[in-house]
Amino acid sequence: MKSYITTPIYYVNAAPHIGHAHTSIMADILKRNRTAAGFETKMTTGCDEHGQKNQDAARESGLSDHDYLAMRAAEFRRVFDMLNVGYDFFVRTSRPFHMEQVACIQQRLMDAGLIVKKQYTGIYCTGCEQFKKLSDLNEAGRCPDHPTLVLEELDELNYFLKIEDYREKLIAHIRDNPDFVSPPVFRTELLNMLKEPLDDLCISRPVRRVSLGVPLPFDAAYVTYVWFDALVNYLTNLGWPEPGYEAWWRSAEHLIGKDILKTHGIYWPIMLMAIGERPPRRLSVHGYWLGAGGLKMSKTLGNVVDPVEIVELFGADALRYFLARNMRSDADSQISVELIRQAYNSELGNKIGNLFSRAGKFAKSRFDNRIPKRGALAEDDERTREIAFKAAASFARPFEMHEIPQLSQAVVVAFDTLNSYFAEQAPWELVKKPETIERCATVIYVTLDSLRVLFEGLRQIIPTSADQALAALGCLPVAPDGQAWEPKLDRLEPGRELPEIEVLYPRITEN
Ligand code: MSP
């Protein structure tokens, strides 16, 4: 079975921000999950390098377009590498193969009579790189997503793709495929957007205004509209149209923020239908991280939380954990350095890392540096490890992006249970009397083995620290290479020598 997971490709007009980090980390988590579930996986992320706002940024930088794009691509790659995003292919839309295929698609649509040239008057938001209707604007007459940008009034001849003819077919597709958009709230939103007839989609920009793009194959005075070009990456990443892409394409799952639901849920499936390809299997949509003051974070507003700064302060796992745990699927979520610090210290540090250190160090000091052998299980042991097992085992089946926060929550609950168990059993008392030593060994074994199975699940979210713990317990790899992970209890080897137990999440206070 195959699983092809994509992120949006990001505009390179500024450095990568938390929003970009979020979608790429979620894609990485899904890739790790599908790999653990035994799928063959391919995950892509990268840069959208054309269009007006990238062009403006390149010109402002004083670098050549080529050097500017290369500089940003390297920067995005560096940040994703830092975040342990295990992409299989890093997209750059300036790549010749991609550009050639975009031009081929344009020509095919032209030959099929689906493209018309006409005068267009309208307002354009460079932030969204989209034409807007008056009804899209806020009370101040600005784009709600980019309220600081002055909208441009354009009156020019352009090429348009006729998309209204596909509206009914698309509605039928969404109805016939209930899981095409998840979670369901965004499916409803998409169906609502499709209630009105669709305006023709502008697919060109005059070269005199925007030259950073794919030249139109049938008119050298124009380049391809950046969205048309960017969406095609999802096919060209697979080597489309060369054979071999089909099986991957059937499994395609696009992760997107809610801001780009219309482009992915309407324009893209229609473009695909128009060239005889099927729509992607699923659009998985997430909400927004809001910055200070509950405002949308954006490069234009300047209230972004910098992922690099967070990694330097707390490490990549802390950021991955916070994003995975706190993104709500029904509303926007808040993020700040302070909130991340709290989650890091109180959950990763106090609930997870601390218990690992205590139980590990106890085994070392009281059981001759070794994992003790357990005796018969009492009811409390059974109940506790069952909770840990269940929370971990939900990471062994393929899950969807919007389930990640609730799965993480179940893990936190399991750690709470395990902490209470450890406190109630009080192994430091049991160790004092010869008649309760065996009981003490059982408690330590159950605690360490429950931690072990939880870390096996958690490595999909916090790979570095989970693997550090698993290595100390002598439990890596968790499955033979290329095989599915099957969570089990009692995988710890009694008598195995433990190395020095490192603190997984050292406490970090403000300066
Ligand atoms: N280039 C287009 C996408 C083309 S895909 C064929 C684009 N780029 S973008 O740089 O603006 O990035 C958009 C994506 O970044 C969003 O859809 C979302 O995945 C992510 N985010 C950007 N800001 C965000 C938040 N504040 N919060 C969460 N994610 C957001 O649109």
Residues whose N, C-alpha, C, O or C-beta is under 5 A from the ligand:
A	BS01	MSP	P8 I9 Y10 Y11 G19 H20 H22 T23 D48 A230 L231 I256 G257 I260 G287 Y288 W289 M297
